[in-house]
């Protein structure tokens, strides 16, 4: 089978070079998405003020929780597609994407309907400030209408990576971000014939950008005859098939839960940090902004490693799986170290972009980075190794490791030592989390039974039985 020019066969060629070239577009997508979020926040803050910015932040928290759950199911789809692609089983690839497309479309419509109806209750649960509530409600309801489009876009991008194409999702992200950035001021301010819509205009800009981007992405998939396209009788596969729903849900739920636990753990620690006063809270908040860029290589390399490992597992090339793991670790450590070194060397100048030059928060932020920053190297290794084992369907062990390191160890150190050591106990808790996660993840990679799992065995038999019936 000949592959489109944007699609890589991840089971052949030099492992390190193939992985790097496959991961770079994903890194670009992460940077673009962060840039988009930052620019949209600037538009809202500059044009509409603090209450509107607070409103978008509250709505953003709800969206983050939804997309965290969705992340698990999209990654599960990527893994299944990757393993089938490694077997050169294109029909099963298309059956998986068909089932997933049906699931995601239904989920997106349900989210839009129930989100619109229950948006007030969700905002009350978050204790949204009274002044920001009307703005948050207007923004959130329009954003919920974009859920079907957003769900499909995430699924198609993940599925393309599963068949070895990270370039098409990158171009689609460039289009989506450019449209969102340009349309935001038009709909917020009401430029030309467009009426001024305020914060609802920002959400409408996101909705329209998503609709156009998905339409263009689907057009490109069919125009280039990419592997995940469905034609003719294959369109019947859009009806969800229980043989594929099972493994998607079995992997997707624990991975989605992992994201939610990570977010919940971070929120609890922010509550502890807030007890140290506004200067420490501001210092940590700004460092988190900078650390978001430090984490980008791990996310990009991790998703690339997952697709590449899945294809090689499907192809039975276990010798390459080990090479993929440590090529991923090496690439991630190199990228993360460079970014971390840049932040550490130019910390005062970078912090000055967010804080006044004489702010008491700056020395606190520098101290936090010196204590905690290096642990992102360990956490990046843990993330890459976890993506490798998940590529063979081992999703429970990484979840357990996360609960041990990110909840039990973090809270024990942070809360247990806080009265005696103050803020330093909080930073030590982050160190303990990183070290524990690193040690347990590497130990499971070497000594766990994840290689003995057979992700496609049971689902493949059920699928073949369903076809015969």
Secondary structure, DSSP 4 states (H G I P E B T S, - for coil): -PPPTT---TTSS-HHHHHHHHHHHHHHHHHHHHHHHHHHHHHHHHHH-HHHHHHHHHHHHHHHHHHHHHHHHHHHHHHHHHHHHHTT-HHHHHHHHHHHHHHHHHHHHHHHHHHHHHHHHHHHHTT--HHHHHHHHHHHHHHHHTHHHHHHHHHHHHHHHHTT--HHHHHHHHHHHHHHHHHHHHHHHT-TTSPP-THHHHHHHHHHHHHHHHHHHHHHHHHTT-TT---GGGGGGGS--HHHHHHHHHHHHHHHHHHHHHHHHHHHHHHHHHTT-HHHHHHHHHHHHHHHHHHHHHHHHHHHHHHHHHHHHHTT-HHHHHHHHHHHHHHHHHHHHHHHHHHHHTHHHHHTTTS-TT-HHHHHHHHHHHHHTTHHHHHHHHHHHHHHHHTTT--HHHHHHHHIIIIIIHHHHHHHTHHHHTHHHHHHHHHHHHHHHHHHHHHHHHHSSGGG--HHHHHHHHHHHHHH-
